[in-house]
């Protein structure tokens, strides 16, 4: 177990911050027939005239039951990006601290670092898209507060080896954020199963991918009680609106449909990968643990534009490190995938 002192990583001004106390924080609804005249709300009922639960207790309880964890270890945000921003503000001192990212990876880590005036140290993945553990530990210094591991990784689609991640969790003297946005599509287990072993571990997930709820913007953070406490201290009081909470709760409670959709996506991923093998300008198909497939082609810019002309929008990743002439295909429905393949064959 890593014995790192989390309190020593928290910014001094955050340690002494007194969080805003909302009306719904001060009074805990009992379910009785109460008259609420405390929050300056419009009293006329229309379904959304009252402020939402600032602690999102029902959603957290539902998630905890599905993920087999404690609701107290959960923080919810307006998308994973808000969660990531809260982590920056809790642990990184502007103009002083730095983070470590592993390109090619999710671009918002660098964007949030720029917004928060935090330096970025980049350690490229290896040629097999795995963390270069020795180099990560070599470049880390006393001001390296955050290390971002996106696994399964975007845009490469692969999961990081358990051995590499475990070594980093044990030896990196800062917070390690494992971004598991695509974990539901992976054969690898979530690091949530080992959350209690590593006090410096933060796991982020989302309802945007496997749960099919990108439009409601709900990100999920799993962490130790110490980290949860500091994130709750700085988050906006009503950061997850009532409609999002209601939609999320309904979807989480409908696990049969969620799991069936995941199964269909995995089947379609296999079928798509098999079909892509017959496209002669595709030079390599990378293995995927996500709901997308990265491929290397002869000319990414040309092929991207040709597909757009045929009404197919994909992602051109050729500007990313180690992704020269690479395109990323999201796995669609069977009909959408067939349309993609026909478009690719027509280009040939």
Secondary structure, 3 states (H helix, E strand, C coil): CECCCHHHHCCHHHHCCCCCCCHHHHCCCCCCCCCCCCCCCCCCCCCCCCCCCCCCHHHHHHHHHHHCCCHHHEEEECHHHHHHHHHHHHHCCCCCCEEEECCCCCCHHHHHHHHCCCEEEECCCCCCCCCCHHHHHHHCCCCEEEEEEECCCCCCCCCCCHHHHHHHHHHCCCEEEEECCCHHHCCCCCHHHHHHHECCEEEEEECCCCCCCHHHCCEEEECCHHHHHHHHHHCCCCCCCHHHHHHHHHHHCCHHHHHHHHHHHHHHHHHHHHHHCCCCCEEEECCCCCCEEEEEECCHHHHHHHHHHCCCCCEECCCCCCCCCEEEEECCCHHHHHHHHHHHHHHC
